[in-house]
Every structure is written in structure tokens, then in C-alpha cells.
Amino acid sequence: MSIHEHVAVARQRLRDASVSPRESELSARLLAEHVLGWTTERFLTDAHGPEPDGFAAAYEGLVARRAAREPLPYIVGLREFWGLPLEVSPDVLIPRPETELIVEAVIDLYPDRAAPLSVADVCTGSGCLAVAIATERPAAAIRASDISEAALVVARRNAARLGVADRIRFEHADLLDGIDGPFDLIVANPPYVRDRDRPGLQPEVKNEPAVALFSGPDGLDAMARLVNQAPFRMRSGAHLIFEFGCGQDVEVERLVAAAAALTLVEIRRDLQGIARTMITRRRP
């Protein structure tokens, strides 16, 4: 059997396991590339050739895990975020493309790459935001917190591997508890899934850490606490930028409106037009 034929069989196996056609196509190919150590370009060129020794056993094992609805990034141990290859594991939330909206906002609001910038990254998880901001803003000093010690282990490895560990201080904390400011910028991707939505989540999402997903009956518990804490750690004119869930924009606007020290600057939408990112500023 050629590599291409084996991937076709795996693709159908994943579809039979209720993985979507698009995800089945992507997973079957990427798992093959992972086992082979090939780039996509080489796969497209050479996959019609015969399987190398040992490929079938290794590949079938990974396909079986994916058919059991284990997330692809956890299987390969990697997820790209902002063009950066980040290590991921079941200890951290898998970075999503919509979270890159926060990085885009930071770049827009702080255009000078050489300017000093004091940043707090709350609920850092894999460290994706802290690492991306440190990469884009070389003069930034970042304190990144998470309630999960296991997540911080992964985040520290990402910062070290990508060469920014000297500018990120990782701390074990629940949101901003014990984190003193003042900061020029606070960013966060807090948990925002409603507790009652747990049964309806995709099997892959259920594999991700619950502490990074769920936040009370309306999904707003962590965000409400963050909005209350943040102004006391922000300089005048500093920004708080955070992600929220699909359909939560009205409730989140109310949270910000109730915070006397914050003013709404902008709500940004993802490529599907869904409101996902709140940008606020500390009043003088």
C-alpha cells in the first residue's frame, strides 16, 4: 500500500468515527506527516510512493487516538499560534485562531516595537499570548499567570524554546490575585463556557482542561472578577483586552459599563463576523 492509499483509508475511518470531512482530511494527512517527519510539500510530492518500514504501525496508533476524538494538537504535541510553533498537551487549552485578535489589537494600540511595555497575561495556558506579544514587542516585560501549575510548566517550555523566557515571568495565581501592577496592558483569554453547556460540547473540547473552559452558570464568573480586579493594576490610559464567548457581547458590555474605572474602546469580530474581543481603557 502506498502512503497516499493508507491516508485515504485513515480518512474514511475518521469520518466513520463522526469526525467532520474537513477535519478527517486534515487529521489523516497531518498525522502521516508527523510520523514521516515530512513537510506538506514533501507529502504532496512523495506520498504516492510505498510506505517505509514501521510507518503502518505508528500511523495506525495515532489514527486510532484521533478516531477516539482525541484532539489532533494533543496527539502531535504542537499547535501553531501567530506563526509560532507552540507545545500543547492536555494540561493546556488549545490556542484558537480567534485569540490572535488580541495580538492584533496589541500591535495596533502599541505600534512602537522599541517602546517599553509592562504587560500582564492572565490565564496564560500554553503561554500563547505572552510569547506572541514578547515576540512582537521586544521591549515588553510580561507577567503571565495561571491557576494551573501544570499549564505553567508547558508555558515556560514554550517561552524558553522560542527565546523569550528572559522577558516573561510566570506566576501561579487565580486571575490577578497577588499580581501587583501597575501595567500598561492586561490581556486575557479567561474561561467563558457556561457550566450547563458541558454535555453539548464536541468530544475533542471535552478533552481540554475544564478549569480553562467553564466559568459558572452564565460563563461570566471569571470575566466579572477580571473586570473588577484589573483597574487596580492598570496605569491611567492602560488597556485591558480579553476574549469572550460567542453571543456574550451584550453581557460583557454590561460588565464593562458597570466598572466605573473602565471605558469601552472597541469590540472586535472574528472572520465569521462574531464578536469575540473586548478592548477597554483605564480612565484617568
C-alpha positions as CSV (number, residue, x, y, z in Angstrom):
1,M,0.0,0.0,0.0
2,S,1.2,3.5,-0.8
3,I,1.3,6.2,1.8
4,H,-1.4,8.0,-0.1
5,E,-3.7,4.9,-0.1
6,H,-3.1,4.4,3.6
7,V,-4.1,8.0,4.3
8,A,-7.2,7.6,2.3
9,V,-8.2,4.6,4.4
10,A,-7.5,6.6,7.6
11,R,-9.6,9.5,6.3
12,Q,-12.6,7.3,5.9
13,R,-12.0,5.7,9.3
14,L,-12.1,9.1,10.9
15,R,-15.3,10.0,9.0
16,D,-16.9,6.8,10.3
17,A,-15.9,8.0,13.8
18,S,-18.0,11.1,13.2
19,V,-15.1,13.4,12.6
20,S,-16.1,16.1,10.1
21,P,-15.0,15.6,6.5
22,R,-12.7,18.6,6.7
23,E,-11.1,17.5,9.9
24,S,-10.8,13.9,8.7
25,E,-8.9,15.1,5.7
26,L,-6.6,17.4,7.7
27,S,-6.0,14.9,10.5
28,A,-5.2,11.9,8.2
29,R,-2.6,13.9,6.3
30,L,-1.0,15.7,9.3
31,L,-0.7,12.5,11.3
32,A,1.1,10.9,8.3
33,E,3.4,13.9,8.0
34,H,4.1,13.7,11.7
35,V,5.0,10.1,11.6
36,L,7.2,10.6,8.5
37,G,8.7,13.8,9.6
38,W,7.8,15.3,6.3
39,T,6.6,18.8,5.3
40,T,3.3,19.2,3.5
41,E,5.2,19.9,0.3
42,R,7.1,16.6,0.5
43,F,3.9,14.7,1.3
44,L,2.2,16.1,-1.8
45,T,5.2,15.1,-3.9
46,D,6.2,11.7,-2.4
47,A,3.0,10.3,-0.8
48,H,2.3,8.1,-3.8
49,G,5.4,6.0,-3.0
50,P,5.4,2.9,-0.9
51,E,5.2,3.1,2.9
52,P,8.5,3.0,4.7
53,D,9.2,0.3,7.3
54,G,7.4,1.0,10.6
55,F,5.1,3.6,9.2
56,A,1.9,1.5,9.3
57,A,2.1,0.5,13.0
58,A,3.0,4.1,14.1
59,Y,0.4,5.7,11.9
60,E,-2.4,3.3,12.9
61,G,-1.8,4.0,16.5
62,L,-2.2,7.8,16.1
63,V,-5.2,7.4,13.8
64,A,-6.9,5.3,16.5
65,R,-6.4,8.0,19.0
66,R,-7.9,10.6,16.7
67,A,-10.8,8.3,15.9
68,A,-11.4,8.2,19.7
69,R,-11.8,12.0,19.3
70,E,-8.6,13.0,21.0
71,P,-7.7,16.5,19.7
72,L,-5.1,16.5,16.9
73,P,-2.8,19.0,18.6
74,Y,-2.6,16.8,21.7
75,I,-1.6,13.9,19.5
76,V,1.2,15.7,17.6
77,G,2.0,17.9,20.7
78,L,2.0,21.1,18.7
79,R,-0.2,23.9,17.6
80,E,0.7,27.0,15.6
81,F,-0.3,30.3,17.0
82,W,0.6,33.7,15.5
83,G,3.0,31.7,13.2
84,L,4.8,30.3,16.3
85,P,5.0,26.5,16.9
86,L,3.7,26.0,20.4
87,E,3.9,22.9,22.5
88,V,0.5,21.8,23.7
89,S,-0.7,19.0,26.0
90,P,-3.9,18.0,27.8
91,D,-2.8,20.4,30.6
92,V,-3.5,23.5,28.4
93,L,-6.2,24.9,26.3
94,I,-5.5,24.5,22.6
95,P,-4.9,28.0,21.2
96,R,-7.6,29.1,18.7
97,P,-7.2,31.5,15.7
98,E,-9.7,33.9,17.2
99,T,-7.4,34.5,20.2
100,E,-4.9,36.1,17.7
101,L,-7.3,39.0,17.6
102,I,-5.8,40.0,20.9
103,V,-2.3,40.1,19.5
104,E,-3.6,42.2,16.5
105,A,-5.1,44.7,18.9
106,V,-1.9,44.9,20.9
107,I,0.1,45.7,17.8
108,D,-2.5,48.3,16.7
109,L,-2.6,50.0,20.1
110,Y,1.1,49.9,20.8
111,P,2.8,50.4,17.4
112,D,6.3,51.2,18.6
113,R,8.2,48.0,18.8
114,A,11.0,49.6,20.8
115,A,8.9,51.2,23.5
116,P,8.9,49.7,27.0
117,L,5.7,48.0,27.8
118,S,4.6,46.4,31.1
119,V,2.1,43.6,30.4
120,A,0.1,41.1,32.4
121,D,-1.2,38.0,30.6
122,V,-4.0,36.4,32.7
123,C,-5.0,32.7,32.2
124,T,-1.9,32.2,30.1
125,G,-2.4,28.5,29.5
126,S,0.2,27.5,26.9
127,G,1.7,30.9,27.1
128,C,0.5,31.7,23.6
129,L,-0.4,35.4,24.2
130,A,2.7,36.1,26.3
131,V,5.0,34.5,23.9
132,A,3.4,36.2,20.8
133,I,3.5,39.6,22.5
134,A,7.1,39.1,23.6
135,T,8.0,38.2,20.1
136,E,6.3,41.3,18.5
137,R,7.3,43.7,21.2
138,P,10.9,43.1,22.2
139,A,10.9,45.8,24.9
140,A,7.9,44.3,26.7
141,A,8.2,42.9,30.2
142,I,5.4,40.4,30.8
143,R,4.0,38.7,33.9
144,A,1.9,35.6,32.9
145,S,-0.3,33.9,35.4
146,D,-2.4,30.8,35.5
147,I,-4.3,28.8,38.2
148,S,-2.8,25.6,36.8
149,E,0.7,24.7,37.8
150,A,0.8,22.1,35.0
151,A,-0.1,24.7,32.4
152,L,2.7,26.9,33.6
153,V,5.2,24.1,33.0
154,V,4.1,24.0,29.4
155,A,4.1,27.8,29.1
156,R,7.6,28.1,30.5
157,R,8.9,25.5,28.0
158,N,7.3,27.4,25.1
159,A,8.9,30.7,26.2
160,A,12.3,29.1,26.6
161,R,12.2,27.2,23.2
162,L,11.1,30.4,21.4
163,G,13.7,32.6,23.0
164,V,11.6,34.9,25.1
165,A,11.9,33.4,28.6
166,D,14.0,36.2,29.9
167,R,11.2,38.7,29.4
168,I,8.3,36.6,30.8
169,R,7.8,35.9,34.5
170,F,5.3,33.1,35.0
171,E,3.3,33.0,38.2
172,H,0.9,30.6,39.8
173,A,-2.2,32.8,40.5
174,D,-6.0,32.9,40.2
175,L,-6.5,35.7,37.7
176,L,-4.7,38.7,39.1
177,D,-4.7,37.6,42.8
178,G,-1.3,38.6,44.2
179,I,-0.2,40.2,40.9
180,D,0.7,43.8,41.5
181,G,0.9,46.5,38.9
182,P,0.7,48.9,37.5
183,F,0.6,47.6,34.0
184,D,0.3,49.4,30.7
185,L,-1.6,46.5,29.3
186,I,-3.5,43.5,30.6
187,V,-4.6,40.7,28.2
188,A,-6.6,37.6,29.0
189,N,-8.3,34.6,27.5
190,P,-10.3,33.6,30.5
191,P,-12.7,30.6,30.8
192,Y,-16.1,31.6,29.5
193,V,-18.2,28.4,28.7
194,R,-21.4,28.1,30.7
195,D,-21.4,25.1,33.1
196,R,-24.7,23.8,31.6
197,D,-23.2,23.7,28.1
198,R,-20.7,20.9,29.1
199,P,-22.9,18.0,27.8
200,G,-23.2,19.5,24.3
201,L,-19.6,20.2,23.7
202,Q,-17.7,18.4,20.9
203,P,-15.8,15.3,22.2
204,E,-12.5,17.0,21.4
205,V,-13.3,20.0,23.5
206,K,-14.2,17.8,26.4
207,N,-10.6,16.6,26.4
208,E,-9.4,20.1,27.2
209,P,-8.9,21.2,30.9
210,A,-12.2,22.1,32.5
211,V,-10.5,24.9,34.5
212,A,-9.7,26.7,31.3
213,L,-13.2,26.3,29.8
214,F,-16.0,26.6,32.4
215,S,-16.9,29.7,34.3
216,G,-20.2,29.4,36.2
217,P,-23.8,29.3,35.1
218,D,-23.6,32.1,32.6
219,G,-19.9,31.8,31.7
220,L,-19.2,35.2,33.1
221,D,-17.7,34.5,36.5
222,A,-14.0,34.8,35.6
223,M,-14.6,37.8,33.3
224,A,-16.6,39.6,36.0
225,R,-13.8,39.1,38.5
226,L,-11.2,40.2,35.9
227,V,-13.1,43.4,35.1
228,N,-13.3,44.2,38.8
229,Q,-9.6,43.4,39.6
230,A,-7.9,44.9,36.5
231,P,-8.4,48.6,37.0
232,F,-6.5,48.5,40.3
233,R,-3.4,47.1,38.4
234,M,-3.6,49.5,35.4
235,R,-2.0,52.8,34.8
236,S,-4.2,55.7,33.6
237,G,-4.8,55.1,29.9
238,A,-3.8,51.5,30.1
239,H,-5.8,48.8,28.2
240,L,-7.5,45.6,29.2
241,I,-8.1,43.3,26.3
242,F,-9.8,40.0,26.7
243,E,-11.6,37.3,24.8
244,F,-15.2,36.3,25.4
245,G,-17.6,33.6,24.0
246,C,-19.9,33.6,21.1
247,G,-23.1,35.5,22.0
248,Q,-21.7,37.0,25.2
249,D,-21.0,40.5,23.8
250,V,-24.1,42.2,25.4
251,E,-23.4,40.7,28.8
252,V,-19.7,41.6,28.6
253,E,-20.6,45.2,27.6
254,R,-22.7,45.4,30.7
255,L,-19.8,44.2,32.9
256,V,-17.5,46.9,31.5
257,A,-20.2,49.6,31.8
258,A,-20.6,48.8,35.5
259,A,-16.9,49.2,36.1
260,A,-16.5,52.9,36.8
261,A,-12.8,52.9,36.1
262,L,-13.1,51.3,32.6
263,T,-14.4,52.6,29.3
264,L,-15.2,50.6,26.2
265,V,-12.9,51.3,23.3
266,E,-13.9,48.6,20.8
267,I,-15.3,45.2,20.3
268,R,-13.5,43.2,17.5
269,R,-15.1,40.4,15.5
270,D,-13.6,37.2,14.0
271,L,-13.6,36.3,10.3
272,Q,-17.1,35.0,10.7
273,G,-18.3,38.4,12.0
274,I,-18.8,37.1,15.5
275,A,-17.9,39.5,18.4
276,R,-15.0,37.9,20.3
277,T,-12.6,40.5,21.7
278,M,-13.3,43.3,24.2
279,I,-10.9,46.3,24.2
280,T,-11.2,48.7,27.2
281,R,-9.2,51.5,28.6
282,R,-8.5,52.7,32.2
283,R,-10.0,56.1,32.8
284,P,-7.7,58.8,34.3
